Amino acid sequence: MKKFDVAIAGGGVIGAAIALDLSRAGMCVGLFDRQQPGQEASWASAGILSPAPENPATVAMVPLGKASLSLYPEFIARVEEISGKSAGFRAKGTLEALFSHDTKAELSTIIALHHGLGLKAEPLRAEDARELEPALSEDVEAAVLRPDECSVDNRALTSAVLDAAQHSGAEVFPGHGAKAIWREGDRCRGLILQNEKLEAKWTIIAAGSFSAAIEGVAVYAPVRPAKGQMVALRAEDLEIERVLWSEHIYLVPRNDGRILAGATVEYVGFDKRTTAGGVEKILSAAIELAPRLANARIEETWAGLRPDSPDHLPILGPADLDGLLMATGHFRSGILLTPITARLIREWITEQKVSMDWDRFSPMRFRTQTAEASKKMPA
Ligand SMILES: Cc1cc2nc3c(=O)[nH]c(=O)nc-3n(C[C@H](O)[C@H](O)[C@H](O)COP(=O)(O)OP(=O)(O)OC[C@H]3O[C@@H](n4cnc5c(N)ncnc54)[C@H](O)[C@@H]3O)c2cc1C
C-alpha cells in the first residue's frame, strides 16, 4: 500500500472532518474504518449544537464548544457546497423548560451561570414559552431560551462530510480496521492493519468509543462507551420549532418532520440494544414535556455509543510519540465539536501551532496519571 502524509483510524464525523480539512490543505490523506464509515455514534446522535455545560465537569469545555459553534455556518456551507448534499442545519435556538416549584430561584441561577460563561440565555415566563412552542405542557412553570444554539441532522452531516472529504482527495478504506499503532522507538510510523502495515508521517486516532482497543492507544485515550438510546417520533398535528429540553429529556425537530427524543446514558459496555425500560423512560419524559406527543407514531428506535473519557472531556492533540495525535473522547458533544477539532488538528499538522489553548484536553493527562499510578504500585 502507498504511503500517506496522514493516516486516520476511524471514519466517524470526527475522522471525516479532519480528512476533509487536511485534504483541502493539500495533504495526502487515508481514512481507515473497520466497517462502513459513519455508522457509529455519529449516526446515532441527536445533533444538538449546544455549548452550555450539562454539569460542572464539562464547564472546561465551554470555550471549545463556543468556538466550534461559531465555525458551524461556514463549515456547513463548505461541506454542502463540496458534497452537494444538505446537512439539515437549523439555527433556531433551543428552549429549556422548567417544571420546579421554585422556578424563580432556578431561573436566576441558570441565567447567571450562562452569562458568567459568556453564553446567551433569556428567561421566559411560561405563557411566553408556550407562545413560542405551543406543544409545551401546561405544567411548565418557566423557561430559558438560548437563541444562538442550533441543531444539525448528524446522519446527513456525517455522510456529507465523508463525501466532501473524498471529493477533496482523501482516500477512504472501509473494512480496514487498525489493530495497533506502528511504533518504532519514540516515533509512530503509521498503523498496523489486519494484514499490512500502513506508513504515514502523521497518524490520527479518531475511532470514537473503540479507540482504546487499538493496541498502544489506551494509555493516551482510555475511552469507554456510554450507551444512549433514542426514539424518533412523527406527529401530524404538532409542530416543534426549536430543540426543547427538560431535566429528563430533549426533543429535536428535524427538517423532515421527525421529532427525535433522547437519550439514556448507560455504562453497559459495547451493547447497542434498545430496551423496554430505556424506551419507556424516554417516552414518558417526552410526553411529560409535550403531552400531545402521546398520539405520535414511533418511527424508529436505536442506540449508539458515546466515546466517554475519565474526566468526560475530549482528548485532543499530540501524544509523546512523534507523529501520533488523538482526536477522540468527545462524549456527548462530538457533533458540536467537529469543526473545531478538525481545525485544531489541521493547524497542528500544517503549522505546528494552534489558534486556541488545547492543553486541558491533551492525551498526556492520562499518560501522566498512568505513570504516577504505576510508581505507587509495590514492586
Ligand atoms: C444517543 C446519542 C446522542 C448524542 N447526541 C449528541 C448531540 O446532541 N450533540 C453532540 O454534539 N453530540 C452528541 N452525541 C455524541 C456524538 O455523537 C459523538 O461524540 C460523536 O459522534 C463522536 O464521533 P467520532 O467520529 O469520534 O466517533 P464515531 O462516530 O463512533 O466513529 C468512530 C469510527 O471509528 C471506527 N472504528 C472503530 N474501531 C476502529 C479501528 N480499530 N480501526 C479503524 N476504525 C475503527 C468505527 O467503525 C466508526 O466509524 C450523541 C451520541 C449518542 C450515542
The ligand as an SDF file (V2000), in Angstrom:
LIG
                    3D

 53 58  0  0  0  0  0  0  0  0999 V2000
  -27.5680    8.7690   21.5510 C   0  0  0  0  0  0  0  0  0  0  0  0
  -26.5110    9.8110   21.3130 C   0  0  0  0  0  0  0  0  0  0  0  0
  -26.8570   11.1520   21.2910 C   0  0  0  0  0  0  0  0  0  0  0  0
  -25.8770   12.1230   21.0730 C   0  0  0  0  0  0  0  0  0  0  0  0
  -26.2500   13.4370   20.9770 N   0  0  0  0  0  0  0  0  0  0  0  0
  -25.3390   14.3840   20.6880 C   0  0  0  0  0  0  0  0  0  0  0  0
  -25.7270   15.7250   20.4630 C   0  0  0  0  0  0  0  0  0  0  0  0
  -26.9120   16.0530   20.5310 O   0  0  0  0  0  0  0  0  0  0  0  0
  -24.7750   16.6350   20.1720 N   0  0  0  0  0  0  0  0  0  0  0  0
  -23.4500   16.2960   20.0700 C   0  0  0  0  0  0  0  0  0  0  0  0
  -22.6210   17.1920   19.8080 O   0  0  0  0  0  0  0  0  0  0  0  0
  -23.0520   15.0230   20.2670 N   0  0  0  0  0  0  0  0  0  0  0  0
  -23.9560   14.0650   20.5700 C   0  0  0  0  0  0  0  0  0  0  0  0
  -23.5740   12.7670   20.7500 N   0  0  0  0  0  0  0  0  0  0  0  0
  -22.1540   12.4510   20.7510 C   0  0  0  0  0  0  0  0  0  0  0  0
  -21.5730   12.3450   19.3460 C   0  0  0  0  0  0  0  0  0  0  0  0
  -22.4250   11.5870   18.5380 O   0  0  0  0  0  0  0  0  0  0  0  0
  -20.1850   11.7160   19.4100 C   0  0  0  0  0  0  0  0  0  0  0  0
  -19.3700   12.4090   20.3340 O   0  0  0  0  0  0  0  0  0  0  0  0
  -19.5080   11.7790   18.0340 C   0  0  0  0  0  0  0  0  0  0  0  0
  -20.3480   11.2510   17.0440 O   0  0  0  0  0  0  0  0  0  0  0  0
  -18.1880   11.0180   18.0650 C   0  0  0  0  0  0  0  0  0  0  0  0
  -17.7220   10.9440   16.7410 O   0  0  0  0  0  0  0  0  0  0  0  0
  -16.4730   10.0410   16.3720 P   0  0  0  0  0  0  0  0  0  0  0  0
  -16.2360   10.2260   14.9170 O   0  0  0  0  0  0  0  0  0  0  0  0
  -15.3770   10.3040   17.3270 O   0  0  0  0  0  0  0  0  0  0  0  0
  -16.9540    8.5510   16.6970 O   0  0  0  0  0  0  0  0  0  0  0  0
  -17.8690    7.5380   15.8900 P   0  0  0  0  0  0  0  0  0  0  0  0
  -18.9500    8.2230   15.1510 O   0  0  0  0  0  0  0  0  0  0  0  0
  -18.2680    6.4680   16.8500 O   0  0  0  0  0  0  0  0  0  0  0  0
  -16.8910    6.9490   14.8050 O   0  0  0  0  0  0  0  0  0  0  0  0
  -15.8150    6.0970   15.1250 C   0  0  0  0  0  0  0  0  0  0  0  0
  -15.4660    5.3210   13.8780 C   0  0  0  0  0  0  0  0  0  0  0  0
  -14.3010    4.5520   14.1360 O   0  0  0  0  0  0  0  0  0  0  0  0
  -14.4590    3.2790   13.5140 C   0  0  0  0  0  0  0  0  0  0  0  0
  -13.5410    2.3400   14.1720 N   0  0  0  0  0  0  0  0  0  0  0  0
  -13.6910    1.7020   15.3600 C   0  0  0  0  0  0  0  0  0  0  0  0
  -12.6170    0.9450   15.6270 N   0  0  0  0  0  0  0  0  0  0  0  0
  -11.7570    1.1110   14.6020 C   0  0  0  0  0  0  0  0  0  0  0  0
  -10.4820    0.5920   14.3100 C   0  0  0  0  0  0  0  0  0  0  0  0
   -9.8460   -0.2610   15.1220 N   0  0  0  0  0  0  0  0  0  0  0  0
   -9.8780    0.9670   13.1300 N   0  0  0  0  0  0  0  0  0  0  0  0
  -10.4900    1.8190   12.2750 C   0  0  0  0  0  0  0  0  0  0  0  0
  -11.7320    2.3310   12.5160 N   0  0  0  0  0  0  0  0  0  0  0  0
  -12.3470    1.9920   13.6680 C   0  0  0  0  0  0  0  0  0  0  0  0
  -15.9280    2.9590   13.7050 C   0  0  0  0  0  0  0  0  0  0  0  0
  -16.3650    1.9770   12.7990 O   0  0  0  0  0  0  0  0  0  0  0  0
  -16.5560    4.3370   13.4620 C   0  0  0  0  0  0  0  0  0  0  0  0
  -16.8670    4.5200   12.0910 O   0  0  0  0  0  0  0  0  0  0  0  0
  -24.5190   11.7540   20.9240 C   0  0  0  0  0  0  0  0  0  0  0  0
  -24.1800   10.4040   20.9160 C   0  0  0  0  0  0  0  0  0  0  0  0
  -25.1620    9.4370   21.0940 C   0  0  0  0  0  0  0  0  0  0  0  0
  -24.7810    7.9790   21.0640 C   0  0  0  0  0  0  0  0  0  0  0  0
  1  2  1  0
  2  3  1  0
  2 52  2  0
  3  4  2  0
  4  5  1  0
  4 50  1  0
  5  6  2  0
  6  7  1  0
  6 13  1  0
  7  8  2  0
  7  9  1  0
  9 10  1  0
 10 11  2  0
 10 12  1  0
 12 13  2  0
 13 14  1  0
 14 15  1  0
 14 50  1  0
 15 16  1  0
 16 17  1  0
 16 18  1  0
 18 19  1  0
 18 20  1  0
 20 21  1  0
 20 22  1  0
 22 23  1  0
 23 24  1  0
 24 25  2  0
 24 26  1  0
 24 27  1  0
 27 28  1  0
 28 29  2  0
 28 30  1  0
 28 31  1  0
 31 32  1  0
 32 33  1  0
 33 34  1  0
 33 48  1  0
 34 35  1  0
 35 36  1  0
 35 46  1  0
 36 37  1  0
 36 45  1  0
 37 38  2  0
 38 39  1  0
 39 40  1  0
 39 45  2  0
 40 41  1  0
 40 42  2  0
 42 43  1  0
 43 44  2  0
 44 45  1  0
 46 47  1  0
 46 48  1  0
 48 49  1  0
 50 51  2  0
 51 52  1  0
 52 53  1  0
M  END
$$$$
